Structures are given as C-alpha cells and as structure tokens.
Amino acid sequence: MKVIVNNNSMVPIYEQIMEQIKLMIKKGELHENDILPSVRVLSKELKISALTVKKAYDNLEQEGYTITVHGKGTYVVTIDEKKIIEEQKKEVENDIFMAIQKGRKYGLTDSEIVELVKLIVEE
C-alpha cells in the first residue's frame, strides 16, 4: 500500500491518509479483508507520529471502511456500492456548492452561474 503525505498541504496529514485509503478502496486496489499496515509500520514509513496514523484509522473505522481487531490489525470491510456512490455524489454536490458561493462572491447572478454550468456540461 502506497500512501504519500504532503507536509506542506493545508489538509491535515490524517485526512490525507484517510482520503488515499478510501480512494484505494473505491478503485478496488484494496479489497474486503485486506489488512492495512500496522500503525507503527505506517508511521515509521511516513516518518510521522503514530497518533496521526491511529487517528486516520479510527476515523476510517467510524466511517465504516475498516474494522480493527485488537492484536490482529485493521482490515478493510465490505463496502456497500450504494454508499460509495452516495459519498461521491455528496463530494460533487459540495464542490458545486463551493463554486456557486464563489460565483456569487464575484457578483455573478444565479442565472449566470446556471449558464456557466450548462456550458461546462455541454463540453
């Protein structure tokens, strides 16, 4: 498993780890019952605190992507395709919302924003 962190990014390192692991799961690079590297191994590999990796793993478990079996490791769980699609739609929705907010900030009317979206979709 190849995870790369950018220490200069505004995105916290634990979120970078989470997003990369989620992407690997969504792309099918990680499958059900695959074991993730231990917290110690990944923290050593990335030269970061073990607490940072633990936070990423804990959050992945809370979101339903992994399960941790104490003494055995952290495993990928079965991911519901519908859940993945809904999450992807939510991300796109958030990006569109941010774009609308930016357009309004720059003084565009809602109809001008809609026209821009139509132009982009038609490309």
DRENVO-441519 format. One record per residue (C-alpha): residue number from 1; chain; x, y, z. Coordinates in pm, whole numbers, padded with zeros to 5 digits. Example, Ala and Ser with C-alpha at 12.3 -4.5 7.8 and 13.67 -1.06 7.14 Angstrom:
BEGIN
1:A:01230:-00450:00780 $
2:A:01367:-00106:00714 $
// end
This chain:
BEGIN
1:A:00000:00000:00000 $
2:A:00149:00330:-00111 $
3:A:00048:00638:00089 $
4:A:00210:00974:00029 $
5:A:00172:01269:00264 $
6:A:00242:01632:00188 $
7:A:00367:01814:00496 $
8:A:00315:02148:00320 $
9:A:-00053:02085:00248 $
10:A:-00326:02270:00433 $
11:A:-00506:01933:00463 $
12:A:-00418:01759:00792 $
13:A:-00198:01452:00748 $
14:A:-00454:01214:00899 $
15:A:-00710:01333:00641 $
16:A:-00459:01283:00360 $
17:A:-00408:00924:00478 $
18:A:-00783:00864:00506 $
19:A:-00860:01003:00162 $
20:A:-00590:00794:-00004 $
21:A:-00706:00474:00165 $
22:A:-01071:00548:00077 $
23:A:-00967:00607:-00284 $
24:A:-00777:00277:-00292 $
25:A:-01090:00101:-00164 $
26:A:-01317:00276:-00414 $
27:A:-01082:00194:-00704 $
28:A:-01064:-00170:-00598 $
29:A:-00694:-00156:-00508 $
30:A:-00786:-00260:-00153 $
31:A:-01044:-00535:-00107 $
32:A:-01257:-00679:00169 $
33:A:-01042:-00840:00441 $
34:A:-00718:-00680:00316 $
35:A:-00508:-00581:00616 $
36:A:-00370:-00230:00641 $
37:A:-00015:-00173:00761 $
38:A:00009:-00150:01138 $
39:A:00000:00195:01294 $
40:A:00368:00161:01387 $
41:A:00476:00042:01044 $
42:A:00290:00316:00856 $
43:A:00401:00591:01095 $
44:A:00763:00478:01059 $
45:A:00732:00455:00680 $
46:A:00579:00803:00655 $
47:A:00801:00948:00929 $
48:A:00502:01080:01121 $
49:A:00352:01030:01465 $
50:A:00179:00700:01536 $
51:A:-00106:00906:01687 $
52:A:-00167:01065:01345 $
53:A:-00199:00724:01178 $
54:A:-00418:00599:01464 $
55:A:-00650:00898:01418 $
56:A:-00679:00820:01045 $
57:A:-00751:00452:01115 $
58:A:-01004:00536:01389 $
59:A:-01188:00774:01155 $
60:A:-01189:00517:00874 $
61:A:-01346:00272:01116 $
62:A:-01608:00528:01226 $
63:A:-01697:00588:00861 $
64:A:-01738:00215:00802 $
65:A:-01438:00150:00577 $
66:A:-01233:-00061:00818 $
67:A:-01254:-00266:01134 $
68:A:-00979:-00304:01391 $
69:A:-00930:-00634:01566 $
70:A:-00712:-00570:01869 $
71:A:-00392:-00767:01849 $
72:A:-00455:-00861:01485 $
73:A:-00475:-00537:01285 $
74:A:-00700:-00313:01082 $
75:A:-00892:-00470:00794 $
76:A:-01096:-00337:00503 $
77:A:-01464:-00423:00544 $
78:A:-01728:-00489:00279 $
79:A:-01816:-00159:00122 $
80:A:-02168:-00100:00000 $
81:A:-02154:00027:-00360 $
82:A:-02456:00248:-00294 $
83:A:-02272:00409:-00004 $
84:A:-01972:00482:-00225 $
85:A:-02191:00635:-00496 $
86:A:-02376:00848:-00239 $
87:A:-02048:00967:-00092 $
88:A:-01916:01056:-00436 $
89:A:-02236:01247:-00514 $
90:A:-02202:01429:-00184 $
91:A:-01846:01533:-00273 $
92:A:-01958:01661:-00614 $
93:A:-02250:01841:-00453 $
94:A:-02012:02011:-00210 $
95:A:-01782:02116:-00494 $
96:A:-02075:02261:-00688 $
97:A:-02194:02446:-00377 $
98:A:-01848:02596:-00330 $
99:A:-01840:02701:-00696 $
100:A:-02180:02868:-00662 $
101:A:-02063:03052:-00350 $
102:A:-01751:03169:-00536 $
103:A:-01959:03286:-00832 $
104:A:-02187:03484:-00602 $
105:A:-01884:03629:-00425 $
106:A:-01761:03756:-00763 $
107:A:-02100:03913:-00833 $
108:A:-02246:03660:-01074 $
109:A:-02621:03613:-01070 $
110:A:-02771:03269:-01021 $
111:A:-02879:03260:-01387 $
112:A:-02524:03346:-01497 $
113:A:-02393:03063:-01281 $
114:A:-02651:02822:-01428 $
115:A:-02545:02926:-01780 $
116:A:-02181:02858:-01693 $
117:A:-02272:02512:-01563 $
118:A:-02470:02437:-01880 $
119:A:-02172:02542:-02095 $
120:A:-01939:02316:-01898 $
121:A:-02176:02018:-01906 $
122:A:-02216:02051:-02284 $
123:A:-01840:02028:-02343 $
// end
